[in-house]
Amino acid sequence: MDPASSKYSTAREALEIRIRKVQDFPEKGVLFEDLTPVLADGDALAVVIRELAEASRAFGADMIGGLDARGFLIGSAVAYELGIGILAIRKKGKLPPPVITEEYETEYSSAALEVPAEGIDFAGKKVVLIDDVLATGGTLVAATELIERAGGSVVGYAVVLEVDGLGGREKLGDAPLVVLEHER
């Protein structure tokens, strides 16, 4: 899509207009920011992908790691834009063995992520991890551990939305982080 013909000049503008806010989901007291309308709007999606791709290019990415599940959608488009590969970092039990598994805590429960232990050459790969939301940081930290255990290195993080005040940013260490919008 030609950026000059887009109805949005920045990702922040698109997100402010297209994000759907849902009170008390997935549990009482939580304001859920639904990115589905952003993904369904071609102009909004294009500007979000363009800005995430620019950041990933600046980080020197050889591969994008997309986190299950919305990170697959966003990360795949970024990888395509850059002409590099996408690694689907899956929830436990979705990949055939052998796998590398990393358990972690979320703001609501505990979970685990996996990557293939065979078939992908991670050696020396510079990976940018992409997800929809950064909250407590558990998912991105677990994905970082997986990539490092597999032989790659995480050179940056890119997320569409950060939930401020939950400490996720502080858990990511020194690798750069790009955030398109903040929930306050």
C-alpha positions as CSV (number, residue, x, y, z in Angstrom):
1,M,0.0,0.0,0.0
2,D,1.3,3.4,-0.9
3,P,2.0,5.4,2.3
4,A,0.9,8.6,0.6
5,S,-2.6,7.2,0.0
6,S,-3.2,5.9,3.5
7,K,-5.8,7.4,5.7
8,Y,-3.4,7.3,8.7
9,S,-0.1,9.2,8.8
10,T,1.3,7.2,11.7
11,A,0.8,3.9,13.5
12,R,-0.1,5.8,16.7
13,E,-2.9,7.6,14.8
14,A,-4.2,4.3,13.4
15,L,-4.1,2.7,16.8
16,E,-5.9,5.5,18.6
17,I,-8.7,5.3,16.1
18,R,-9.0,1.5,15.5
19,I,-8.2,-0.2,18.9
20,R,-11.4,-1.5,20.5
21,K,-11.4,-1.2,24.3
22,V,-13.3,-3.9,26.2
23,Q,-13.8,-3.5,29.9
24,D,-13.6,-6.4,32.3
25,F,-11.9,-8.8,29.8
26,P,-10.4,-11.4,30.3
27,E,-11.3,-10.8,33.9
28,K,-13.0,-8.1,36.0
29,G,-11.0,-4.9,36.4
30,V,-9.0,-5.4,33.2
31,L,-9.3,-3.1,30.2
32,F,-8.5,-5.2,27.2
33,E,-7.3,-3.4,24.1
34,D,-8.4,-5.4,21.1
35,L,-6.2,-5.1,18.0
36,T,-8.5,-7.1,15.8
37,P,-10.0,-3.9,14.2
38,V,-6.5,-2.7,13.5
39,L,-5.5,-5.9,11.7
40,A,-8.8,-5.9,9.7
41,D,-8.2,-2.3,8.4
42,G,-5.7,-2.4,5.5
43,D,-4.5,1.1,5.9
44,A,-4.0,0.7,9.7
45,L,-2.3,-2.6,9.3
46,A,0.0,-1.2,6.6
47,V,1.2,1.7,8.7
48,V,1.7,-0.5,11.8
49,I,3.8,-3.0,9.7
50,R,5.8,-0.3,8.0
51,E,6.8,1.2,11.4
52,L,7.7,-2.2,12.9
53,A,9.7,-3.1,9.8
54,E,11.7,0.1,10.0
55,A,12.6,-0.6,13.6
56,S,13.5,-4.3,12.9
57,R,15.7,-3.2,10.0
58,A,17.4,-0.7,12.2
59,F,18.0,-3.5,14.8
60,G,19.8,-5.5,12.1
61,A,17.3,-8.4,12.1
62,D,18.1,-11.6,10.2
63,M,14.9,-13.2,11.4
64,I,11.7,-12.2,13.1
65,G,10.3,-14.2,16.0
66,G,6.5,-13.9,16.2
67,L,4.9,-14.8,19.4
68,D,1.8,-17.0,19.5
69,A,-0.7,-15.9,18.3
70,R,-1.1,-12.2,17.2
71,G,2.7,-11.9,17.0
72,F,2.5,-14.5,14.1
73,L,0.2,-12.2,12.1
74,I,2.2,-9.0,12.7
75,G,5.6,-10.7,12.6
76,S,4.9,-12.5,9.3
77,A,4.0,-9.2,7.6
78,V,7.2,-7.5,9.0
79,A,9.4,-10.4,7.9
80,Y,7.8,-10.3,4.4
81,E,8.4,-6.6,4.2
82,L,12.1,-7.1,5.1
83,G,12.6,-10.2,3.0
84,I,13.7,-12.3,5.9
85,G,12.3,-15.4,7.7
86,I,9.7,-15.7,10.4
87,L,9.9,-18.0,13.4
88,A,6.6,-18.9,14.9
89,I,7.2,-19.1,18.7
90,R,4.4,-21.5,19.7
91,K,2.5,-22.3,22.9
92,K,3.4,-25.6,24.5
93,G,2.2,-28.7,22.7
94,K,1.7,-27.1,19.2
95,L,5.0,-28.3,17.7
96,P,6.2,-31.8,16.9
97,P,9.2,-33.0,19.0
98,P,11.9,-32.4,19.6
99,V,11.4,-28.9,21.0
100,I,13.0,-26.4,23.3
101,T,10.6,-25.3,26.0
102,E,10.6,-22.3,28.3
103,E,8.0,-21.9,31.1
104,Y,7.0,-18.4,32.3
105,E,4.3,-16.5,34.3
106,T,1.8,-14.1,32.8
107,E,-0.4,-11.6,34.5
108,Y,-3.1,-14.2,34.7
109,S,-1.5,-17.7,34.8
110,S,1.6,-19.7,34.0
111,A,2.4,-20.9,30.5
112,A,5.2,-22.2,28.2
113,L,6.6,-21.4,24.8
114,E,8.4,-23.7,22.4
115,V,10.6,-23.6,19.3
116,P,11.8,-26.5,17.2
117,A,15.0,-28.1,18.4
118,E,15.9,-29.3,14.9
119,G,15.5,-28.0,11.3
120,I,16.2,-24.3,11.9
121,D,19.8,-22.9,11.9
122,F,19.7,-20.4,14.8
123,A,23.5,-20.1,15.0
124,G,24.5,-16.4,14.9
125,K,21.0,-15.3,13.9
126,K,20.0,-11.8,15.0
127,V,16.3,-12.1,16.0
128,V,13.8,-9.3,16.6
129,L,10.9,-10.5,18.7
130,I,7.5,-9.1,17.8
131,D,4.3,-9.3,19.8
132,D,1.1,-7.4,20.0
133,V,1.3,-6.3,23.7
134,L,4.0,-5.9,26.3
135,A,2.5,-6.2,29.8
136,T,4.5,-8.0,32.5
137,G,7.2,-9.1,30.1
138,G,7.0,-12.8,30.8
139,T,6.2,-13.9,27.3
140,L,9.0,-11.9,25.7
141,V,11.5,-12.9,28.4
142,A,10.6,-16.6,27.8
143,A,11.0,-16.1,24.0
144,T,14.4,-14.5,24.5
145,E,15.5,-17.5,26.6
146,L,14.3,-19.9,23.8
147,I,16.2,-18.0,21.1
148,E,19.4,-17.9,23.2
149,R,19.2,-21.5,24.1
150,A,18.8,-22.4,20.4
151,G,21.9,-20.4,19.5
152,G,20.5,-17.1,18.3
153,S,20.6,-13.7,19.8
154,V,17.7,-11.2,20.4
155,V,18.8,-7.8,19.1
156,G,15.5,-6.0,19.7
157,Y,11.9,-6.1,20.6
158,A,8.9,-4.5,18.8
159,V,5.4,-4.4,20.2
160,V,2.3,-2.6,19.1
161,L,1.1,-1.7,22.5
162,E,2.7,-1.5,26.0
163,V,0.7,-1.6,29.2
164,D,2.5,1.0,31.3
165,G,3.1,0.3,35.0
166,L,3.3,-3.5,34.9
167,G,7.2,-3.7,34.8
168,G,7.5,-5.6,31.5
169,R,10.0,-3.1,30.0
170,E,12.4,-3.4,32.9
171,K,12.6,-7.2,32.5
172,L,13.8,-7.0,28.9
173,G,17.4,-5.9,29.7
174,D,19.5,-3.8,27.4
175,A,18.1,-4.8,23.9
176,P,16.2,-1.9,22.3
177,L,12.4,-1.8,22.5
178,V,10.1,-0.1,20.0
179,V,6.5,0.5,21.2
180,L,3.9,2.0,18.8
181,E,1.4,3.0,21.5
182,H,0.9,2.9,25.3
183,E,-2.0,2.0,27.4
184,R,-2.0,4.1,30.5
